[in-house]
Amino acid sequence: RDLVALVVRVRWKDGRRERMTLVDRWDEATKQTAMSRTTALTTAVTAQLLAHGGAREPGVHPLEHVGGDEAAYRFIVDQLAARGVRMAWREE
């Protein structure tokens, strides 16, 4: 049984500051660890994005670059949330 906790602080070009928090735990129903849920599910959802034509350019791209595309970001976040992995944003 495990726990994944992630906090990302962002300072946008317009000066706004936000914080994203993700906390995920062992899933008793599926017997999946939090680490597998936050890594393997992200990989699977990103593969689904590509299968649905979500890649704008060919080649290998780090996920932080893929997330710069609003539609790709929304797809990934929504699909992770549908699987129980949720991120919470708030202004700082």
Distance bins in CASP14 RR format, pairs under 12 A and 6 or more apart:
PFRMAT RR
TARGET T0000
AUTHOR 0000-0000-0000
RMODE 2
METHOD distances of the structure
MODEL  1
1 24 0 0 0 0 0 1 0 0 0 0 0
1 25 1 0 0 1 0 0 0 0 0 0 0
1 26 1 0 1 0 0 0 0 0 0 0 0
1 27 0 0 0 0 1 0 0 0 0 0 0
1 28 0 0 0 0 1 0 0 0 0 0 0
1 31 0 0 0 0 0 1 0 0 0 0 0
1 32 0 0 0 0 0 1 0 0 0 0 0
1 33 1 0 0 1 0 0 0 0 0 0 0
1 34 0 0 0 0 1 0 0 0 0 0 0
1 35 0 0 0 0 0 1 0 0 0 0 0
2 23 0 0 0 0 0 1 0 0 0 0 0
2 24 0 0 0 0 1 0 0 0 0 0 0
2 25 1 0 0 1 0 0 0 0 0 0 0
2 26 1 0 1 0 0 0 0 0 0 0 0
2 27 0 0 0 0 0 1 0 0 0 0 0
2 32 0 0 0 0 0 1 0 0 0 0 0
2 33 1 0 1 0 0 0 0 0 0 0 0
2 34 1 0 1 0 0 0 0 0 0 0 0
2 35 1 0 1 0 0 0 0 0 0 0 0
2 36 0 0 0 0 1 0 0 0 0 0 0
2 37 0 0 0 0 1 0 0 0 0 0 0
2 38 0 0 0 0 0 1 0 0 0 0 0
2 39 0 0 0 0 0 1 0 0 0 0 0
3 22 0 0 0 0 0 1 0 0 0 0 0
3 23 1 0 0 1 0 0 0 0 0 0 0
3 24 1 0 0 1 0 0 0 0 0 0 0
3 25 1 0 1 0 0 0 0 0 0 0 0
3 26 1 0 0 1 0 0 0 0 0 0 0
3 27 0 0 0 0 0 1 0 0 0 0 0
3 33 0 0 0 0 1 0 0 0 0 0 0
3 34 1 0 1 0 0 0 0 0 0 0 0
3 35 0 0 0 0 1 0 0 0 0 0 0
3 37 0 0 0 0 0 1 0 0 0 0 0
3 38 0 0 0 0 0 1 0 0 0 0 0
4 21 0 0 0 0 0 1 0 0 0 0 0
4 22 1 0 0 1 0 0 0 0 0 0 0
4 23 1 0 0 1 0 0 0 0 0 0 0
4 24 1 0 1 0 0 0 0 0 0 0 0
4 25 1 0 0 1 0 0 0 0 0 0 0
4 26 0 0 0 0 1 0 0 0 0 0 0
4 27 0 0 0 0 0 1 0 0 0 0 0
4 32 0 0 0 0 0 1 0 0 0 0 0
4 33 0 0 0 0 1 0 0 0 0 0 0
4 34 1 0 1 0 0 0 0 0 0 0 0
4 35 1 0 1 0 0 0 0 0 0 0 0
4 36 0 0 0 0 1 0 0 0 0 0 0
4 37 1 0 0 1 0 0 0 0 0 0 0
4 38 1 0 1 0 0 0 0 0 0 0 0
4 39 0 0 0 0 1 0 0 0 0 0 0
4 40 0 0 0 0 0 1 0 0 0 0 0
4 41 0 0 0 0 0 1 0 0 0 0 0
4 42 0 0 0 0 0 1 0 0 0 0 0
4 85 0 0 0 0 1 0 0 0 0 0 0
4 87 0 0 0 0 0 1 0 0 0 0 0
5 20 0 0 0 0 0 1 0 0 0 0 0
5 21 1 0 0 1 0 0 0 0 0 0 0
5 22 1 0 0 1 0 0 0 0 0 0 0
5 23 1 0 1 0 0 0 0 0 0 0 0
5 24 0 0 0 0 1 0 0 0 0 0 0
5 25 0 0 0 0 1 0 0 0 0 0 0
5 34 0 0 0 0 1 0 0 0 0 0 0
5 35 0 0 0 0 0 1 0 0 0 0 0
5 38 0 0 0 0 1 0 0 0 0 0 0
5 87 0 0 0 0 0 1 0 0 0 0 0
5 88 0 0 0 0 0 1 0 0 0 0 0
6 19 0 0 0 0 0 1 0 0 0 0 0
6 20 1 0 0 1 0 0 0 0 0 0 0
6 21 1 0 0 1 0 0 0 0 0 0 0
6 22 1 0 1 0 0 0 0 0 0 0 0
6 23 1 0 0 1 0 0 0 0 0 0 0
6 24 0 0 0 0 1 0 0 0 0 0 0
6 34 0 0 0 0 0 1 0 0 0 0 0
6 35 0 0 0 0 0 1 0 0 0 0 0
6 38 1 0 0 1 0 0 0 0 0 0 0
6 39 0 0 0 0 0 1 0 0 0 0 0
6 42 0 0 0 0 0 1 0 0 0 0 0
6 85 0 0 0 0 0 1 0 0 0 0 0
6 86 0 0 0 0 0 1 0 0 0 0 0
6 87 0 0 0 0 1 0 0 0 0 0 0
6 88 0 0 0 0 0 1 0 0 0 0 0
7 18 0 0 0 0 0 1 0 0 0 0 0
7 19 1 0 0 1 0 0 0 0 0 0 0
7 20 1 0 0 1 0 0 0 0 0 0 0
7 21 1 0 1 0 0 0 0 0 0 0 0
7 22 1 0 0 1 0 0 0 0 0 0 0
7 23 0 0 0 0 1 0 0 0 0 0 0
7 87 0 0 0 0 0 1 0 0 0 0 0
7 88 0 0 0 0 0 1 0 0 0 0 0
7 89 0 0 0 0 0 1 0 0 0 0 0
7 90 0 0 0 0 0 1 0 0 0 0 0
7 92 0 0 0 0 0 1 0 0 0 0 0
8 17 0 0 0 0 0 1 0 0 0 0 0
8 18 0 0 0 0 1 0 0 0 0 0 0
8 19 1 0 0 1 0 0 0 0 0 0 0
8 20 1 0 1 0 0 0 0 0 0 0 0
8 21 0 0 0 0 1 0 0 0 0 0 0
8 22 0 0 0 0 1 0 0 0 0 0 0
8 64 0 0 0 0 0 1 0 0 0 0 0
8 87 0 0 0 0 1 0 0 0 0 0 0
8 88 0 0 0 0 0 1 0 0 0 0 0
8 89 0 0 0 0 1 0 0 0 0 0 0
8 90 0 0 0 0 0 1 0 0 0 0 0
8 92 0 0 0 0 0 1 0 0 0 0 0
9 16 0 0 0 0 0 1 0 0 0 0 0
9 17 1 0 0 1 0 0 0 0 0 0 0
9 18 1 0 0 1 0 0 0 0 0 0 0
9 19 1 0 1 0 0 0 0 0 0 0 0
9 20 0 0 0 0 1 0 0 0 0 0 0
9 21 0 0 0 0 0 1 0 0 0 0 0
9 89 0 0 0 0 0 1 0 0 0 0 0
9 90 0 0 0 0 0 1 0 0 0 0 0
9 91 0 0 0 0 0 1 0 0 0 0 0
9 92 1 0 0 1 0 0 0 0 0 0 0
10 16 0 0 0 0 1 0 0 0 0 0 0
10 17 1 0 0 1 0 0 0 0 0 0 0
10 18 1 0 1 0 0 0 0 0 0 0 0
10 19 1 0 0 1 0 0 0 0 0 0 0
10 20 1 0 0 1 0 0 0 0 0 0 0
10 21 0 0 0 0 0 1 0 0 0 0 0
10 64 0 0 0 0 0 1 0 0 0 0 0
10 68 0 0 0 0 0 1 0 0 0 0 0
10 87 0 0 0 0 0 1 0 0 0 0 0
10 89 0 0 0 0 1 0 0 0 0 0 0
10 90 0 0 0 0 0 1 0 0 0 0 0
10 91 0 0 0 0 0 1 0 0 0 0 0
10 92 0 0 0 0 1 0 0 0 0 0 0
11 17 1 0 1 0 0 0 0 0 0 0 0
11 18 0 0 0 0 1 0 0 0 0 0 0
11 19 0 0 0 0 0 1 0 0 0 0 0
11 91 0 0 0 0 0 1 0 0 0 0 0
11 92 0 0 0 0 1 0 0 0 0 0 0
12 18 1 0 0 1 0 0 0 0 0 0 0
12 89 0 0 0 0 0 1 0 0 0 0 0
12 91 0 0 0 0 0 1 0 0 0 0 0
12 92 0 0 0 0 0 1 0 0 0 0 0
15 91 0 0 0 0 0 1 0 0 0 0 0
15 92 0 0 0 0 0 1 0 0 0 0 0
16 89 0 0 0 0 0 1 0 0 0 0 0
16 90 0 0 0 0 0 1 0 0 0 0 0
16 91 1 0 0 1 0 0 0 0 0 0 0
16 92 0 0 0 0 1 0 0 0 0 0 0
17 89 0 0 0 0 0 1 0 0 0 0 0
17 90 0 0 0 0 0 1 0 0 0 0 0
17 91 1 0 0 1 0 0 0 0 0 0 0
17 92 1 0 1 0 0 0 0 0 0 0 0
18 87 0 0 0 0 0 1 0 0 0 0 0
18 88 0 0 0 0 0 1 0 0 0 0 0
18 89 1 0 1 0 0 0 0 0 0 0 0
18 90 1 0 0 1 0 0 0 0 0 0 0
18 91 1 0 1 0 0 0 0 0 0 0 0
18 92 1 0 0 1 0 0 0 0 0 0 0
19 87 0 0 0 0 0 1 0 0 0 0 0
19 88 0 0 0 0 1 0 0 0 0 0 0
19 89 1 0 0 1 0 0 0 0 0 0 0
19 90 1 0 1 0 0 0 0 0 0 0 0
19 91 1 0 0 1 0 0 0 0 0 0 0
19 92 1 0 1 0 0 0 0 0 0 0 0
20 73 0 0 0 0 0 1 0 0 0 0 0
20 77 0 0 0 0 1 0 0 0 0 0 0
20 86 0 0 0 0 0 1 0 0 0 0 0
20 87 1 0 1 0 0 0 0 0 0 0 0
20 88 1 0 0 1 0 0 0 0 0 0 0
20 89 1 0 1 0 0 0 0 0 0 0 0
20 90 0 0 0 0 1 0 0 0 0 0 0
20 91 0 0 0 0 0 1 0 0 0 0 0
20 92 0 0 0 0 0 1 0 0 0 0 0
21 86 0 0 0 0 1 0 0 0 0 0 0
21 87 1 0 0 1 0 0 0 0 0 0 0
21 88 1 0 1 0 0 0 0 0 0 0 0
21 89 0 0 0 0 1 0 0 0 0 0 0
21 90 1 0 0 1 0 0 0 0 0 0 0
21 92 0 0 0 0 0 1 0 0 0 0 0
22 34 0 0 0 0 1 0 0 0 0 0 0
22 37 0 0 0 0 0 1 0 0 0 0 0
22 38 1 0 0 1 0 0 0 0 0 0 0
22 39 0 0 0 0 0 1 0 0 0 0 0
22 41 0 0 0 0 0 1 0 0 0 0 0
22 42 0 0 0 0 0 1 0 0 0 0 0
22 77 0 0 0 0 0 1 0 0 0 0 0
22 80 0 0 0 0 1 0 0 0 0 0 0
22 81 0 0 0 0 0 1 0 0 0 0 0
22 84 0 0 0 0 0 1 0 0 0 0 0
22 85 1 0 0 1 0 0 0 0 0 0 0
22 86 1 0 0 1 0 0 0 0 0 0 0
22 87 1 0 1 0 0 0 0 0 0 0 0
22 88 1 0 0 1 0 0 0 0 0 0 0
22 89 0 0 0 0 0 1 0 0 0 0 0
23 34 0 0 0 0 1 0 0 0 0 0 0
23 37 0 0 0 0 0 1 0 0 0 0 0
23 38 0 0 0 0 1 0 0 0 0 0 0
23 84 0 0 0 0 0 1 0 0 0 0 0
23 85 0 0 0 0 1 0 0 0 0 0 0
23 86 0 0 0 0 1 0 0 0 0 0 0
23 87 0 0 0 0 1 0 0 0 0 0 0
23 88 0 0 0 0 1 0 0 0 0 0 0
24 32 0 0 0 0 1 0 0 0 0 0 0
24 33 0 0 0 0 1 0 0 0 0 0 0
24 34 1 0 1 0 0 0 0 0 0 0 0
24 35 0 0 0 0 1 0 0 0 0 0 0
24 36 0 0 0 0 1 0 0 0 0 0 0
24 37 1 0 1 0 0 0 0 0 0 0 0
24 38 1 0 1 0 0 0 0 0 0 0 0
24 39 0 0 0 0 0 1 0 0 0 0 0
24 40 0 0 0 0 0 1 0 0 0 0 0
24 41 0 0 0 0 1 0 0 0 0 0 0
24 42 0 0 0 0 0 1 0 0 0 0 0
24 80 0 0 0 0 1 0 0 0 0 0 0
24 81 0 0 0 0 0 1 0 0 0 0 0
24 83 0 0 0 0 0 1 0 0 0 0 0
24 84 1 0 0 1 0 0 0 0 0 0 0
24 85 1 0 1 0 0 0 0 0 0 0 0
24 86 0 0 0 0 1 0 0 0 0 0 0
24 87 0 0 0 0 1 0 0 0 0 0 0
24 88 0 0 0 0 0 1 0 0 0 0 0
25 32 0 0 0 0 0 1 0 0 0 0 0
25 33 0 0 0 0 1 0 0 0 0 0 0
25 34 1 0 1 0 0 0 0 0 0 0 0
25 35 0 0 0 0 0 1 0 0 0 0 0
25 36 0 0 0 0 0 1 0 0 0 0 0
25 37 0 0 0 0 1 0 0 0 0 0 0
25 38 0 0 0 0 0 1 0 0 0 0 0
25 84 0 0 0 0 0 1 0 0 0 0 0
25 85 0 0 0 0 0 1 0 0 0 0 0
25 86 0 0 0 0 0 1 0 0 0 0 0
26 32 1 0 0 1 0 0 0 0 0 0 0
26 33 1 0 1 0 0 0 0 0 0 0 0
26 34 1 0 1 0 0 0 0 0 0 0 0
26 35 0 0 0 0 1 0 0 0 0 0 0
26 36 0 0 0 0 1 0 0 0 0 0 0
26 37 0 0 0 0 1 0 0 0 0 0 0
26 38 0 0 0 0 0 1 0 0 0 0 0
27 33 0 0 0 0 1 0 0 0 0 0 0
27 34 1 0 0 1 0 0 0 0 0 0 0
27 35 0 0 0 0 0 1 0 0 0 0 0
27 36 0 0 0 0 1 0 0 0 0 0 0
27 37 1 0 0 1 0 0 0 0 0 0 0
27 38 0 0 0 0 0 1 0 0 0 0 0
27 41 0 0 0 0 0 1 0 0 0 0 0
27 83 0 0 0 0 1 0 0 0 0 0 0
27 84 0 0 0 0 1 0 0 0 0 0 0
27 85 0 0 0 0 1 0 0 0 0 0 0
28 34 0 0 0 0 0 1 0 0 0 0 0
29 37 0 0 0 0 0 1 0 0 0 0 0
29 83 0 0 0 0 0 1 0 0 0 0 0
29 84 0 0 0 0 0 1 0 0 0 0 0
30 36 0 0 0 0 1 0 0 0 0 0 0
30 37 0 0 0 0 1 0 0 0 0 0 0
30 40 0 0 0 0 0 1 0 0 0 0 0
30 41 0 0 0 0 0 1 0 0 0 0 0
30 83 0 0 0 0 1 0 0 0 0 0 0
30 84 0 0 0 0 0 1 0 0 0 0 0
30 85 0 0 0 0 0 1 0 0 0 0 0
31 37 0 0 0 0 0 1 0 0 0 0 0
32 38 0 0 0 0 1 0 0 0 0 0 0
32 39 0 0 0 0 0 1 0 0 0 0 0
32 40 0 0 0 0 1 0 0 0 0 0 0
32 41 0 0 0 0 1 0 0 0 0 0 0
32 44 0 0 0 0 0 1 0 0 0 0 0
32 83 0 0 0 0 1 0 0 0 0 0 0
32 84 0 0 0 0 0 1 0 0 0 0 0
32 85 0 0 0 0 0 1 0 0 0 0 0
33 39 0 0 0 0 1 0 0 0 0 0 0
33 40 0 0 0 0 1 0 0 0 0 0 0
33 41 0 0 0 0 0 1 0 0 0 0 0
34 40 0 0 0 0 0 1 0 0 0 0 0
34 41 0 0 0 0 0 1 0 0 0 0 0
34 84 0 0 0 0 0 1 0 0 0 0 0
34 85 0 0 0 0 1 0 0 0 0 0 0
35 41 0 0 0 0 0 1 0 0 0 0 0
35 42 0 0 0 0 0 1 0 0 0 0 0
35 85 0 0 0 0 0 1 0 0 0 0 0
36 42 0 0 0 0 0 1 0 0 0 0 0
36 43 0 0 0 0 0 1 0 0 0 0 0
36 44 0 0 0 0 0 1 0 0 0 0 0
36 83 0 0 0 0 0 1 0 0 0 0 0
36 85 0 0 0 0 0 1 0 0 0 0 0
37 43 0 0 0 0 0 1 0 0 0 0 0
37 44 0 0 0 0 0 1 0 0 0 0 0
37 45 0 0 0 0 0 1 0 0 0 0 0
37 80 0 0 0 0 1 0 0 0 0 0 0
37 81 0 0 0 0 0 1 0 0 0 0 0
37 83 1 0 0 1 0 0 0 0 0 0 0
37 84 1 0 0 1 0 0 0 0 0 0 0
37 85 1 0 1 0 0 0 0 0 0 0 0
37 86 0 0 0 0 0 1 0 0 0 0 0
38 44 0 0 0 0 0 1 0 0 0 0 0
38 45 0 0 0 0 0 1 0 0 0 0 0
38 80 0 0 0 0 1 0 0 0 0 0 0
38 83 0 0 0 0 0 1 0 0 0 0 0
38 84 0 0 0 0 0 1 0 0 0 0 0
38 85 1 0 0 1 0 0 0 0 0 0 0
38 86 0 0 0 0 0 1 0 0 0 0 0
38 87 0 0 0 0 0 1 0 0 0 0 0
39 45 0 0 0 0 0 1 0 0 0 0 0
39 46 0 0 0 0 0 1 0 0 0 0 0
39 63 0 0 0 0 0 1 0 0 0 0 0
39 80 0 0 0 0 0 1 0 0 0 0 0
39 85 0 0 0 0 0 1 0 0 0 0 0
40 46 0 0 0 0 0 1 0 0 0 0 0
40 47 0 0 0 0 0 1 0 0 0 0 0
40 80 0 0 0 0 0 1 0 0 0 0 0
40 83 0 0 0 0 0 1 0 0 0 0 0
40 85 0 0 0 0 0 1 0 0 0 0 0
41 47 0 0 0 0 0 1 0 0 0 0 0
41 48 0 0 0 0 0 1 0 0 0 0 0
41 76 0 0 0 0 1 0 0 0 0 0 0
41 77 0 0 0 0 0 1 0 0 0 0 0
41 79 0 0 0 0 1 0 0 0 0 0 0
41 80 1 0 0 1 0 0 0 0 0 0 0
41 81 0 0 0 0 0 1 0 0 0 0 0
41 82 0 0 0 0 1 0 0 0 0 0 0
41 83 1 0 1 0 0 0 0 0 0 0 0
41 84 0 0 0 0 1 0 0 0 0 0 0
41 85 1 0 1 0 0 0 0 0 0 0 0
41 86 0 0 0 0 0 1 0 0 0 0 0
42 48 0 0 0 0 0 1 0 0 0 0 0
42 49 0 0 0 0 0 1 0 0 0 0 0
42 63 1 0 0 1 0 0 0 0 0 0 0
42 64 0 0 0 0 0 1 0 0 0 0 0
42 66 0 0 0 0 0 1 0 0 0 0 0
42 67 0 0 0 0 0 1 0 0 0 0 0
42 75 0 0 0 0 0 1 0 0 0 0 0
42 76 1 0 0 1 0 0 0 0 0 0 0
42 77 0 0 0 0 0 1 0 0 0 0 0
42 79 0 0 0 0 1 0 0 0 0 0 0
42 80 1 0 0 1 0 0 0 0 0 0 0
42 81 0 0 0 0 0 1 0 0 0 0 0
42 83 0 0 0 0 1 0 0 0 0 0 0
42 85 1 0 0 1 0 0 0 0 0 0 0
42 87 0 0 0 0 0 1 0 0 0 0 0
43 49 0 0 0 0 0 1 0 0 0 0 0
43 50 0 0 0 0 0 1 0 0 0 0 0
43 63 0 0 0 0 1 0 0 0 0 0 0
43 66 0 0 0 0 0 1 0 0 0 0 0
43 76 0 0 0 0 0 1 0 0 0 0 0
43 79 0 0 0 0 0 1 0 0 0 0 0
43 80 0 0 0 0 0 1 0 0 0 0 0
44 50 0 0 0 0 0 1 0 0 0 0 0
44 51 0 0 0 0 0 1 0 0 0 0 0
44 76 0 0 0 0 0 1 0 0 0 0 0
44 79 0 0 0 0 1 0 0 0 0 0 0
44 80 0 0 0 0 1 0 0 0 0 0 0
44 82 0 0 0 0 0 1 0 0 0 0 0
44 83 0 0 0 0 1 0 0 0 0 0 0
44 85 0 0 0 0 0 1 0 0 0 0 0
45 51 0 0 0 0 0 1 0 0 0 0 0
45 52 0 0 0 0 0 1 0 0 0 0 0
45 54 0 0 0 0 0 1 0 0 0 0 0
45 63 0 0 0 0 0 1 0 0 0 0 0
45 66 0 0 0 0 0 1 0 0 0 0 0
45 67 0 0 0 0 0 1 0 0 0 0 0
45 72 0 0 0 0 0 1 0 0 0 0 0
45 73 0 0 0 0 0 1 0 0 0 0 0
45 74 0 0 0 0 0 1 0 0 0 0 0
45 75 1 0 0 1 0 0 0 0 0 0 0
45 76 1 0 1 0 0 0 0 0 0 0 0
45 77 0 0 0 0 1 0 0 0 0 0 0
45 78 0 0 0 0 1 0 0 0 0 0 0
45 79 1 0 1 0 0 0 0 0 0 0 0
45 80 1 0 1 0 0 0 0 0 0 0 0
45 81 0 0 0 0 0 1 0 0 0 0 0
45 82 0 0 0 0 1 0 0 0 0 0 0
45 83 1 0 0 1 0 0 0 0 0 0 0
45 84 0 0 0 0 0 1 0 0 0 0 0
45 85 0 0 0 0 1 0 0 0 0 0 0
46 52 0 0 0 0 0 1 0 0 0 0 0
46 53 0 0 0 0 0 1 0 0 0 0 0
46 54 0 0 0 0 1 0 0 0 0 0 0
46 55 0 0 0 0 1 0 0 0 0 0 0
46 60 0 0 0 0 0 1 0 0 0 0 0
46 61 0 0 0 0 1 0 0 0 0 0 0
46 62 0 0 0 0 0 1 0 0 0 0 0
46 63 1 0 0 1 0 0 0 0 0 0 0
46 64 0 0 0 0 0 1 0 0 0 0 0
46 65 0 0 0 0 0 1 0 0 0 0 0
46 66 1 0 0 1 0 0 0 0 0 0 0
46 67 0 0 0 0 1 0 0 0 0 0 0
46 69 0 0 0 0 0 1 0 0 0 0 0
46 72 0 0 0 0 1 0 0 0 0 0 0
46 73 0 0 0 0 0 1 0 0 0 0 0
46 75 0 0 0 0 1 0 0 0 0 0 0
46 76 1 0 0 1 0 0 0 0 0 0 0
46 77 0 0 0 0 0 1 0 0 0 0 0
46 79 0 0 0 0 1 0 0 0 0 0 0
46 80 0 0 0 0 1 0 0 0 0 0 0
47 53 0 0 0 0 0 1 0 0 0 0 0
47 54 0 0 0 0 0 1 0 0 0 0 0
47 55 0 0 0 0 0 1 0 0 0 0 0
47 63 0 0 0 0 0 1 0 0 0 0 0
47 66 0 0 0 0 0 1 0 0 0 0 0
47 75 0 0 0 0 0 1 0 0 0 0 0
47 76 0 0 0 0 0 1 0 0 0 0 0
47 79 0 0 0 0 0 1 0 0 0 0 0
48 54 0 0 0 0 1 0 0 0 0 0 0
48 55 0 0 0 0 0 1 0 0 0 0 0
48 72 0 0 0 0 0 1 0 0 0 0 0
48 75 1 0 0 1 0 0 0 0 0 0 0
48 76 0 0 0 0 1 0 0 0 0 0 0
48 78 0 0 0 0 0 1 0 0 0 0 0
48 79 1 0 0 1 0 0 0 0 0 0 0
48 80 0 0 0 0 0 1 0 0 0 0 0
48 82 0 0 0 0 0 1 0 0 0 0 0
48 83 0 0 0 0 0 1 0 0 0 0 0
49 55 1 0 0 1 0 0 0 0 0 0 0
49 56 0 0 0 0 0 1 0 0 0 0 0
49 61 0 0 0 0 0 1 0 0 0 0 0
49 63 0 0 0 0 0 1 0 0 0 0 0
49 66 1 0 0 1 0 0 0 0 0 0 0
49 67 0 0 0 0 1 0 0 0 0 0 0
49 69 0 0 0 0 1 0 0 0 0 0 0
49 71 0 0 0 0 1 0 0 0 0 0 0
49 72 1 0 1 0 0 0 0 0 0 0 0
49 73 0 0 0 0 1 0 0 0 0 0 0
49 74 0 0 0 0 0 1 0 0 0 0 0
49 75 1 0 1 0 0 0 0 0 0 0 0
49 76 1 0 0 1 0 0 0 0 0 0 0
49 77 0 0 0 0 0 1 0 0 0 0 0
49 78 0 0 0 0 0 1 0 0 0 0 0
49 79 1 0 0 1 0 0 0 0 0 0 0
49 80 0 0 0 0 0 1 0 0 0 0 0
50 56 0 0 0 0 0 1 0 0 0 0 0
50 57 0 0 0 0 0 1 0 0 0 0 0
50 58 0 0 0 0 0 1 0 0 0 0 0
50 59 0 0 0 0 0 1 0 0 0 0 0
50 60 0 0 0 0 0 1 0 0 0 0 0
50 61 0 0 0 0 0 1 0 0 0 0 0
50 63 0 0 0 0 0 1 0 0 0 0 0
50 66 0 0 0 0 1 0 0 0 0 0 0
50 72 0 0 0 0 1 0 0 0 0 0 0
50 75 0 0 0 0 0 1 0 0 0 0 0
50 76 0 0 0 0 0 1 0 0 0 0 0
51 75 0 0 0 0 0 1 0 0 0 0 0
51 79 0 0 0 0 0 1 0 0 0 0 0
52 71 0 0 0 0 0 1 0 0 0 0 0
52 72 0 0 0 0 0 1 0 0 0 0 0
52 75 1 0 0 1 0 0 0 0 0 0 0
52 76 0 0 0 0 0 1 0 0 0 0 0
52 79 0 0 0 0 0 1 0 0 0 0 0
53 69 0 0 0 0 0 1 0 0 0 0 0
53 71 0 0 0 0 0 1 0 0 0 0 0
53 72 0 0 0 0 1 0 0 0 0 0 0
53 75 0 0 0 0 0 1 0 0 0 0 0
54 61 0 0 0 0 0 1 0 0 0 0 0
54 66 0 0 0 0 1 0 0 0 0 0 0
54 67 0 0 0 0 0 1 0 0 0 0 0
54 69 0 0 0 0 1 0 0 0 0 0 0
54 70 0 0 0 0 0 1 0 0 0 0 0
54 71 1 0 0 1 0 0 0 0 0 0 0
54 72 1 0 0 1 0 0 0 0 0 0 0
54 73 0 0 0 0 0 1 0 0 0 0 0
54 74 0 0 0 0 0 1 0 0 0 0 0
54 75 1 0 0 1 0 0 0 0 0 0 0
54 76 0 0 0 0 0 1 0 0 0 0 0
55 61 0 0 0 0 1 0 0 0 0 0 0
55 65 0 0 0 0 0 1 0 0 0 0 0
55 66 0 0 0 0 1 0 0 0 0 0 0
55 67 0 0 0 0 0 1 0 0 0 0 0
55 69 0 0 0 0 1 0 0 0 0 0 0
55 71 0 0 0 0 0 1 0 0 0 0 0
55 72 0 0 0 0 1 0 0 0 0 0 0
55 75 0 0 0 0 0 1 0 0 0 0 0
56 65 0 0 0 0 0 1 0 0 0 0 0
56 66 0 0 0 0 1 0 0 0 0 0 0
56 67 0 0 0 0 0 1 0 0 0 0 0
56 68 0 0 0 0 0 1 0 0 0 0 0
56 69 1 0 0 1 0 0 0 0 0 0 0
56 70 0 0 0 0 0 1 0 0 0 0 0
56 71 0 0 0 0 1 0 0 0 0 0 0
56 72 1 0 0 1 0 0 0 0 0 0 0
57 65 0 0 0 0 1 0 0 0 0 0 0
57 66 0 0 0 0 0 1 0 0 0 0 0
57 69 0 0 0 0 1 0 0 0 0 0 0
57 72 0 0 0 0 0 1 0 0 0 0 0
59 65 0 0 0 0 0 1 0 0 0 0 0
59 66 0 0 0 0 0 1 0 0 0 0 0
60 66 0 0 0 0 0 1 0 0 0 0 0
61 67 0 0 0 0 1 0 0 0 0 0 0
61 68 0 0 0 0 1 0 0 0 0 0 0
61 69 0 0 0 0 1 0 0 0 0 0 0
61 72 0 0 0 0 1 0 0 0 0 0 0
62 68 0 0 0 0 0 1 0 0 0 0 0
63 69 0 0 0 0 0 1 0 0 0 0 0
63 72 0 0 0 0 1 0 0 0 0 0 0
63 73 0 0 0 0 1 0 0 0 0 0 0
63 76 0 0 0 0 1 0 0 0 0 0 0
63 77 0 0 0 0 0 1 0 0 0 0 0
63 80 0 0 0 0 0 1 0 0 0 0 0
64 72 0 0 0 0 0 1 0 0 0 0 0
64 73 0 0 0 0 0 1 0 0 0 0 0
64 76 0 0 0 0 0 1 0 0 0 0 0
65 72 0 0 0 0 1 0 0 0 0 0 0
65 73 0 0 0 0 0 1 0 0 0 0 0
66 72 1 0 1 0 0 0 0 0 0 0 0
66 73 1 0 0 1 0 0 0 0 0 0 0
66 74 0 0 0 0 0 1 0 0 0 0 0
66 75 0 0 0 0 1 0 0 0 0 0 0
66 76 1 0 0 1 0 0 0 0 0 0 0
66 77 0 0 0 0 0 1 0 0 0 0 0
67 73 1 0 1 0 0 0 0 0 0 0 0
67 74 0 0 0 0 1 0 0 0 0 0 0
67 75 0 0 0 0 1 0 0 0 0 0 0
67 76 1 0 0 1 0 0 0 0 0 0 0
67 77 0 0 0 0 1 0 0 0 0 0 0
68 74 0 0 0 0 0 1 0 0 0 0 0
68 75 0 0 0 0 0 1 0 0 0 0 0
68 76 0 0 0 0 0 1 0 0 0 0 0
68 77 0 0 0 0 0 1 0 0 0 0 0
69 75 0 0 0 0 1 0 0 0 0 0 0
69 76 0 0 0 0 1 0 0 0 0 0 0
70 76 0 0 0 0 0 1 0 0 0 0 0
70 77 0 0 0 0 0 1 0 0 0 0 0
71 77 0 0 0 0 0 1 0 0 0 0 0
71 78 0 0 0 0 0 1 0 0 0 0 0
72 78 0 0 0 0 0 1 0 0 0 0 0
72 79 0 0 0 0 0 1 0 0 0 0 0
73 79 0 0 0 0 0 1 0 0 0 0 0
73 80 0 0 0 0 0 1 0 0 0 0 0
73 87 0 0 0 0 0 1 0 0 0 0 0
73 89 0 0 0 0 0 1 0 0 0 0 0
74 80 0 0 0 0 0 1 0 0 0 0 0
74 81 0 0 0 0 0 1 0 0 0 0 0
74 87 0 0 0 0 0 1 0 0 0 0 0
75 81 0 0 0 0 0 1 0 0 0 0 0
75 82 0 0 0 0 0 1 0 0 0 0 0
76 82 0 0 0 0 0 1 0 0 0 0 0
76 83 0 0 0 0 0 1 0 0 0 0 0
76 85 0 0 0 0 0 1 0 0 0 0 0
76 87 0 0 0 0 0 1 0 0 0 0 0
77 83 0 0 0 0 0 1 0 0 0 0 0
77 84 0 0 0 0 0 1 0 0 0 0 0
77 85 0 0 0 0 1 0 0 0 0 0 0
77 86 0 0 0 0 1 0 0 0 0 0 0
77 87 1 0 0 1 0 0 0 0 0 0 0
77 88 0 0 0 0 0 1 0 0 0 0 0
77 89 0 0 0 0 1 0 0 0 0 0 0
78 84 0 0 0 0 0 1 0 0 0 0 0
78 85 0 0 0 0 0 1 0 0 0 0 0
78 86 0 0 0 0 0 1 0 0 0 0 0
78 87 0 0 0 0 0 1 0 0 0 0 0
79 85 0 0 0 0 1 0 0 0 0 0 0
79 86 0 0 0 0 0 1 0 0 0 0 0
80 86 1 0 0 1 0 0 0 0 0 0 0
80 87 1 0 0 1 0 0 0 0 0 0 0
81 87 1 0 0 1 0 0 0 0 0 0 0
81 88 0 0 0 0 0 1 0 0 0 0 0
END
